[in-house]
Amino acid sequence: METLWAPWRIEYIKSEKESGCVFCHALTIHDELTLYKGDTTLVVMNKYPYINGHLLVAPIRHLSRLDELSRNEMRDIMVTVEKAIHIEKEIMKPDGFNVGLNLGKVAGAGIEEHLHFHIVPRWFGDTNALTVFADIRVIPEHLKATFDSLKPFFSQLGQTI
């Protein structure tokens, strides 16, 4: 049997879990995974990524539906998604991206009360049967290292935390 070590997970396992919305929480304190905070949108790294560089783009306002966004918020969230993709293309050099949102629990939304887009960079060869057969995902770089490589470029977008 192979052993896959993930020693950074023990901090989460032993920690007291936060209550409330993770996006609203990221707005009220200095969160170590918040890359960008603008007037109407924010970008945070996913604590449980599918792959390195898995980002979440959310409106500042606590909304669960697209039709609740103002036209300005709708524009800004899409511009922020585009800018995040551009930064990841430059820094991480992926071969492509999965970009989308899950609306409602039945659609796979883990945090259905606060609308958010997923940006998942993809590389040729980054998928294998390990996730399907063993329910294990291999993330080759620690979240903090990925954050440190992306943060300077998100800081150039303007207002940040």
C-alpha positions as CSV (number, residue, x, y, z in Angstrom):
1,M,0.0,0.0,0.0
2,E,1.2,3.5,-0.9
3,T,1.1,6.2,1.7
4,L,0.3,9.8,0.7
5,W,1.4,12.3,3.3
6,A,-0.4,15.6,3.7
7,P,1.0,17.0,7.0
8,W,-0.5,20.5,6.5
9,R,-4.0,19.0,6.9
10,I,-3.5,18.3,10.6
11,E,-3.8,22.0,11.4
12,Y,-7.3,22.1,9.9
13,I,-8.3,18.7,11.4
14,K,-7.4,19.9,15.0
15,S,-8.6,23.5,14.6
16,E,-11.9,24.9,15.8
17,K,-14.2,25.3,12.7
18,E,-15.4,28.7,11.8
19,S,-19.1,29.4,11.7
20,G,-20.8,31.6,9.2
21,C,-20.0,32.4,5.6
22,V,-16.3,32.0,4.6
23,F,-16.5,34.8,2.0
24,C,-18.0,37.3,4.5
25,H,-15.4,36.1,7.0
26,A,-12.6,36.8,4.5
27,L,-14.0,40.4,4.2
28,T,-14.0,41.2,7.9
29,I,-10.6,40.0,8.9
30,H,-7.2,39.6,7.3
31,D,-7.5,36.1,5.8
32,E,-4.3,34.4,4.7
33,L,-6.0,33.1,1.5
34,T,-7.6,36.4,0.3
35,L,-5.7,37.5,-2.8
36,Y,-7.8,40.5,-3.7
37,K,-10.6,42.7,-2.4
38,G,-12.1,45.3,-4.7
39,D,-15.2,47.5,-4.4
40,T,-17.6,44.8,-5.4
41,T,-15.7,41.5,-5.7
42,L,-13.1,39.5,-3.9
43,V,-10.7,36.6,-4.9
44,V,-9.8,33.9,-2.4
45,M,-7.9,30.7,-2.8
46,N,-9.9,27.5,-2.2
47,K,-8.8,25.8,1.0
48,Y,-9.8,22.5,-0.5
49,P,-8.6,22.8,-4.1
50,Y,-9.1,20.4,-6.9
51,I,-5.6,21.5,-8.1
52,N,-3.0,24.2,-7.3
53,G,-4.3,27.7,-8.1
54,H,-8.0,26.8,-7.6
55,L,-9.5,30.3,-7.0
56,L,-12.9,31.5,-5.9
57,V,-14.3,34.8,-7.1
58,A,-17.3,36.2,-5.2
59,P,-19.3,39.4,-4.9
60,I,-18.8,41.4,-1.8
61,R,-22.5,41.4,-1.1
62,H,-23.8,38.2,0.5
63,L,-26.0,36.9,-2.4
64,S,-27.0,33.4,-3.6
65,R,-28.5,34.0,-7.0
66,L,-27.2,35.7,-10.2
67,D,-30.4,37.7,-10.6
68,E,-29.6,39.4,-7.3
69,L,-26.4,41.0,-8.7
70,S,-26.6,44.6,-9.9
71,R,-25.4,45.2,-13.5
72,N,-22.2,46.8,-12.1
73,E,-21.6,43.7,-9.8
74,M,-22.2,41.4,-12.8
75,R,-19.7,43.3,-14.9
76,D,-17.1,43.5,-12.1
77,I,-17.3,39.8,-11.2
78,M,-16.7,38.8,-14.8
79,V,-13.9,41.3,-15.2
80,T,-12.3,40.0,-12.0
81,V,-12.7,36.4,-13.3
82,E,-10.9,37.5,-16.5
83,K,-8.1,39.2,-14.6
84,A,-7.6,36.2,-12.3
85,I,-7.3,33.9,-15.3
86,H,-4.8,36.3,-16.9
87,I,-2.6,36.3,-13.7
88,E,-2.7,32.5,-13.5
89,K,-1.8,32.2,-17.2
90,E,1.2,34.4,-16.6
91,I,2.4,32.9,-13.3
92,M,1.3,29.3,-13.3
93,K,1.3,28.6,-17.1
94,P,-1.7,26.2,-17.2
95,D,-2.8,24.6,-20.5
96,G,-6.5,25.6,-19.9
97,F,-9.1,26.4,-17.3
98,N,-12.4,25.2,-15.9
99,V,-14.5,28.2,-14.9
100,G,-18.0,28.1,-13.5
101,L,-20.4,28.3,-10.6
102,N,-22.6,25.8,-8.8
103,L,-26.0,27.3,-8.1
104,G,-27.8,25.3,-5.3
105,K,-26.9,22.3,-3.2
106,V,-28.2,19.8,-5.9
107,A,-25.8,21.4,-8.4
108,G,-22.8,20.8,-6.1
109,A,-22.6,24.2,-4.3
110,G,-20.6,23.6,-1.1
111,I,-21.4,27.2,0.0
112,E,-24.7,27.9,-1.6
113,E,-25.6,31.0,0.4
114,H,-22.8,33.1,-1.2
115,L,-22.5,33.0,-5.0
116,H,-19.0,32.4,-6.2
117,F,-17.2,31.4,-9.4
118,H,-14.6,28.6,-9.4
119,I,-11.4,29.1,-11.5
120,V,-9.5,25.8,-11.8
121,P,-6.3,25.9,-13.9
122,R,-5.6,22.7,-15.8
123,W,-2.5,21.1,-17.2
124,F,-2.1,18.2,-19.6
125,G,-1.6,15.1,-17.5
126,D,-3.0,16.6,-14.2
127,T,-5.8,14.1,-14.1
128,N,-5.6,10.4,-13.2
129,A,-7.6,7.6,-11.8
130,L,-6.4,8.2,-8.2
131,T,-9.2,10.6,-7.4
132,V,-11.8,8.3,-8.9
133,F,-10.7,5.0,-7.4
134,A,-9.0,6.0,-4.2
135,D,-10.9,9.3,-3.3
136,I,-7.5,10.9,-3.1
137,R,-6.4,14.1,-4.7
138,V,-2.7,15.0,-5.1
139,I,-1.9,18.7,-4.8
140,P,1.8,19.2,-5.7
141,E,2.3,22.6,-4.0
142,H,1.4,23.8,-0.6
143,L,-1.4,26.5,-0.6
144,K,0.9,29.1,1.1
145,A,3.5,28.7,-1.7
146,T,0.9,29.1,-4.4
147,F,-0.5,32.2,-2.5
148,D,2.9,33.7,-2.2
149,S,3.5,33.4,-6.0
150,L,0.1,34.9,-6.9
151,K,-0.4,37.6,-4.3
152,P,2.0,40.3,-5.7
153,F,0.1,40.2,-9.0
154,F,-3.3,40.5,-7.4
155,S,-2.0,43.4,-5.3
156,Q,-1.4,45.3,-8.6
157,L,-5.2,45.1,-9.4
158,G,-5.9,47.9,-6.9
159,Q,-7.7,47.7,-3.7
160,T,-6.7,44.7,-1.5
161,I,-6.9,43.7,2.1
